[in-house]
């Protein structure tokens, strides 16, 4: 079973991905880990790698190639990634949506160490909007797609007023109906 999970910032992609892996004994994969590994191979920090990727599409393409390879040679995984649904077309594609104010509260509550500039709910909200706008523009330019367009996905879940347990139930019900379990 190949599952790709995309969605909005703060929607709970990592939480749901890891819970699916635990429940079904699947491997957890993430674009973030692949980026960190690529940066390390090049002797760069993740920030330096991301700066290069913004300026030079070849770094995005390197990440994309790794994602495609994983989709071709591996099985039984959950891939937490904005674009894995696109590069692994035969995956079960899930999208987690969330209201921006709820996402900002979730991120603020986590006190993410790598997001020190986010010291208020309003700052986090602005940061989310800016990042989503940048990603949509970049992905449209590079691939001609909008990863936030829900038509790309097999199942869309709004996590705004839900819990990870309820979201998992929806996913399990969906997979059972598709006879993937």
C-alpha positions as CSV (number, residue, x, y, z in Angstrom):
1,X,0.0,0.0,0.0
2,X,1.4,3.4,-1.0
3,X,-0.3,6.4,0.7
4,X,0.7,10.0,0.0
5,X,-0.5,12.7,2.4
6,X,-0.6,16.3,1.3
7,X,-2.4,19.3,2.8
8,X,-2.2,22.7,4.3
9,X,0.4,23.8,6.8
10,X,-0.7,22.9,10.4
11,X,-3.4,20.4,9.2
12,X,-1.8,17.4,11.0
13,X,-0.1,15.6,8.1
14,X,2.8,14.3,10.2
15,X,0.6,13.3,13.1
16,X,-1.8,11.3,10.8
17,X,1.0,9.9,8.7
18,X,2.9,8.5,11.7
19,X,-0.3,7.1,13.2
20,X,-1.1,5.3,9.9
21,X,2.4,3.9,9.9
22,X,2.1,2.6,13.4
23,X,-1.4,1.2,12.9
24,X,-0.6,-0.6,9.6
25,X,3.2,-1.3,10.1
26,X,4.1,1.0,7.1
27,X,7.3,2.9,6.6
28,X,7.2,6.7,7.3
29,X,8.7,8.8,4.5
30,X,8.8,12.6,4.3
31,X,10.0,15.2,1.9
32,X,11.6,17.0,4.8
33,X,13.8,14.1,5.6
34,X,14.9,13.7,2.0
35,X,15.7,17.4,1.8
36,X,17.8,17.2,5.0
37,X,19.6,14.2,3.6
38,X,20.3,16.0,0.3
39,X,21.5,19.1,2.1
40,X,23.8,17.0,4.3
41,X,25.2,15.2,1.2
42,X,26.1,18.6,-0.3
43,X,27.5,19.9,3.0
44,X,24.7,22.5,3.4
45,X,22.3,23.4,6.1
46,X,18.6,22.8,5.3
47,X,18.2,26.6,5.1
48,X,21.0,26.9,2.6
49,X,19.5,24.0,0.6
50,X,16.1,25.6,0.5
51,X,17.6,28.9,-0.6
52,X,19.4,27.2,-3.5
53,X,16.2,25.3,-4.4
54,X,14.3,28.6,-4.7
55,X,16.9,30.0,-7.1
56,X,17.8,26.8,-9.0
57,X,15.1,24.4,-10.1
58,X,17.6,21.6,-10.4
59,X,17.5,21.2,-6.6
60,X,13.7,20.7,-6.7
61,X,14.2,18.2,-9.5
62,X,16.7,16.3,-7.5
63,X,14.2,16.0,-4.7
64,X,11.5,15.0,-7.2
65,X,13.7,12.3,-8.7
66,X,14.2,10.8,-5.3
67,X,10.5,10.9,-4.6
68,X,9.7,9.2,-8.0
69,X,12.3,6.5,-7.3
70,X,10.8,5.7,-3.9
71,X,7.4,5.4,-5.6
72,X,8.7,2.9,-8.1
73,X,10.9,0.7,-5.9
74,X,9.3,0.8,-2.5
75,X,5.9,-0.4,-1.2
76,X,4.0,-0.2,2.1
77,X,4.7,3.4,3.0
78,X,3.0,6.7,4.0
79,X,4.7,9.6,2.3
80,X,4.2,13.0,4.1
81,X,4.8,15.4,1.3
82,X,3.2,18.3,-0.5
83,X,3.9,16.8,-4.0
84,X,4.4,13.0,-3.6
85,X,0.8,12.6,-4.8
86,X,2.0,14.0,-8.1
87,X,5.2,12.0,-8.4
88,X,3.7,8.7,-7.2
89,X,0.5,8.7,-9.3
90,X,-0.6,5.2,-8.2
91,X,-0.7,6.1,-4.6
92,X,-3.7,6.5,-2.4
93,X,-3.8,10.3,-2.3
94,X,-5.0,12.0,0.9
95,X,-5.4,15.7,1.6
96,X,-5.7,17.3,5.0
97,X,-7.3,20.7,5.1
98,X,-7.5,23.2,8.0
99,X,-8.7,26.7,8.8
100,X,-5.8,29.1,8.9
101,X,-6.6,30.4,12.4
102,X,-6.7,26.8,13.8
103,X,-3.5,26.0,12.0
104,X,-1.8,29.0,13.5
105,X,-2.9,28.0,17.0
106,X,-1.6,24.5,16.5
107,X,1.8,25.7,15.3
108,X,2.0,28.3,18.1
109,X,1.2,25.7,20.7
110,X,4.0,23.4,19.4
111,X,6.6,26.1,19.8
112,X,8.6,24.8,16.8
113,X,12.3,25.5,17.4
114,X,13.0,26.0,13.7
115,X,10.3,28.7,13.4
116,X,11.5,31.2,15.9
117,X,10.2,34.1,13.9
118,X,6.7,32.9,14.7
119,X,6.3,34.5,18.1
120,X,2.6,35.4,17.8
121,X,-0.5,34.0,16.3
122,X,-0.7,36.8,13.8
123,X,2.9,36.3,12.8
124,X,2.3,32.6,12.3
125,X,-0.8,33.3,10.3
126,X,1.1,35.7,8.0
127,X,3.9,33.2,7.7
128,X,1.5,30.4,6.7
129,X,-0.2,32.6,4.0
130,X,3.2,33.7,2.6
131,X,4.5,30.1,2.5
132,X,1.4,28.7,0.9
133,X,1.4,31.5,-1.7
134,X,5.1,30.9,-2.5
135,X,4.6,27.1,-2.8
136,X,1.5,27.5,-5.0
137,X,3.4,29.9,-7.3
138,X,6.6,27.7,-7.4
139,X,4.7,24.4,-8.1
140,X,2.6,26.0,-10.8
141,X,5.7,27.3,-12.5
142,X,7.7,24.1,-12.1
143,X,5.0,21.5,-12.7
144,X,1.8,23.3,-13.8
145,X,-0.1,22.1,-10.7
146,X,-1.7,23.6,-7.7
147,X,-1.2,21.1,-4.8
148,X,-4.0,22.8,-2.8
149,X,-6.6,21.9,-5.5
150,X,-8.6,19.1,-3.9
151,X,-9.4,17.5,-7.3
152,X,-6.0,15.8,-7.2
153,X,-6.9,13.7,-4.1
154,X,-8.9,10.5,-3.4
155,X,-9.9,11.7,0.1
156,X,-10.1,15.1,1.6
157,X,-10.4,15.6,5.3
158,X,-10.9,18.9,7.1
159,X,-9.1,18.5,10.4
160,X,-10.2,22.0,11.8
161,X,-12.7,20.7,14.3
162,X,-11.7,17.1,14.4
163,X,-9.2,15.0,16.3
164,X,-6.4,12.7,14.9
165,X,-8.5,9.7,16.1
166,X,-11.6,10.8,14.2
167,X,-9.4,11.6,11.1
168,X,-7.9,8.1,11.3
169,X,-11.4,6.6,11.5
170,X,-12.3,8.4,8.3
171,X,-9.2,7.2,6.6
172,X,-9.6,3.6,7.7
173,X,-13.3,3.7,6.6
174,X,-12.2,5.0,3.2
175,X,-9.4,2.4,2.8
176,X,-11.9,-0.4,3.8
177,X,-14.4,0.8,1.2
178,X,-11.6,0.8,-1.4
179,X,-10.7,-2.7,-0.2
180,X,-7.1,-1.6,0.5
181,X,-7.1,-3.1,4.0
